[in-house]
Amino acid sequence: MADPNTKFLVVDDFSTMRRIVRNLLKELGYSNVEEAEDGADGLAKLKAGGFDFVVSDWNMPNMDGLTMLQQIRADANLSKIPVLMVTAEAKKENIIAAAQAGANGYVVKPFTAATLDEKLSKIFEKMEKAGA
Amino acid sequence: MNSPFASAIADVVTSAAAQPGGCEQEAMLARVGQITRALHDRLRELGFDKVLEKATVEMPDVRDRLNYVARMTEQAAQRVLNATDAAIPMQERIDASADEILGGWKSTLAAPFSEANYRDMATLTMQCLADMRKDTGATKEQLLEIMMAQDFQDLTGQVIRKVTDLAHELEQQLVQFLVDYAPSEIRREPVSSLLNGPQINPAGRSDVVADQSQVDDLLDSLGF
């Protein structure tokens, strides 16, 4: 497990899904979690600083998750933040578009706690390797 | 079926494209008026005006029904999440109590016999068991709450069935209408979008993934 103080931003327009992701993260040992209700809100919170990890939905009002991801990657201060997409979008072109935009992982809803754990571990592992 | 509307529409479009002059424009407007009138009459003859009337009455009702489904499912989700939020700390307390008793007895048994130690441990054990009983009782209440939160299924199921029936009926009427009157050149362009929401029926489709393992395979195959 990575640093338990890792600060997560969970971006989803449904409060229920935000709560579920927050609870799962807590169960995995990460209790430093904040929430945003769409891409625009998420990006504003990220720009305010302090976040280490983003878990984002795709289909949201105001700004969707892909646009937010592209903006994160285009911002010099945020470009290195890992982004895990957790979304109901299941078309192959979606998955490819997310990967090309720089997503670090892609989880398709409905998902299990084990899947989330596995994807997070994989991303942290890759980050450690890159950092070492 | 060779439709008079299809050819009339095609005529108007070609003549408008060929001669965009003022006089032709008037002719075109007159022609559009005629088509509208004819369409209206045919709709009435075929009983489609009733269908449309029904649609205008039933659509707002459908919207209300779907709002109801959204509201009920959200409420249920909140109730379940509240119950788990309440139950998890109780389970953690039970776990901690068990650890405490286990550790206490281990060290009591390891140390030389002392009646006082045994008495202390017995008191501690009884206290912990009493606490556990409270927590298990309260956890059970939360489990019942989770069970009761599923009562939306029955209500939303009925509402959804009504909405799908209505949608099916309207779809059939509209499809029939299109079959009868659409010009043959009109072909449906497949809409390509990245915002499609959940895939209701991924079976037999090659452009969507059915589960997480297929997502992983796809990303692997692309080298991500």
Contacts between the chains, C-beta under 8 A, distances in Angstrom:
chain1	res1	chain2	res2	distance
A	16	B	74	6.5
A	16	B	77	4.1
A	16	B	78	6.8
A	16	B	81	6.8
A	19	B	81	5.0
A	20	B	81	7.2
A	23	B	81	7.4
A	23	B	84	7.0
A	23	B	85	7.7
A	58	B	194	7.7
A	58	B	195	7.4
A	59	B	195	5.1
A	59	B	197	6.2
A	64	B	195	6.8
A	66	B	194	6.7
A	88	B	197	5.7
A	88	B	198	4.0
A	88	B	199	7.8
A	89	B	194	6.7
A	89	B	195	7.2
A	89	B	196	6.3
A	89	B	197	7.3
A	90	B	196	8.0
A	90	B	198	7.2
A	90	B	199	4.5
A	90	B	202	6.5
A	90	B	208	4.8
A	90	B	209	5.0
A	90	B	210	7.6
A	90	B	215	8.0
A	91	B	194	7.3
A	91	B	196	6.2
A	91	B	199	7.6
A	91	B	207	5.7
A	91	B	208	5.0
A	91	B	209	7.8
A	92	B	207	5.6
A	92	B	208	6.7
A	92	B	209	6.5
A	92	B	218	6.1
A	93	B	192	7.8
A	93	B	194	6.8
A	93	B	207	7.2
A	94	B	194	5.4
A	94	B	196	7.9
A	95	B	209	6.8
A	95	B	215	5.8
A	95	B	218	5.5
A	95	B	219	6.6
A	96	B	218	7.5
A	96	B	222	6.8
A	97	B	194	6.1
A	99	B	219	5.9
A	99	B	222	6.4
A	99	B	224	4.5
A	106	B	215	5.4
A	106	B	219	6.5
A	107	B	212	6.6
A	107	B	215	7.5
A	108	B	209	6.3
A	108	B	211	7.2
A	108	B	212	5.7
A	108	B	215	5.3
A	109	B	198	6.9
A	111	B	212	6.5
A	115	B	212	5.4
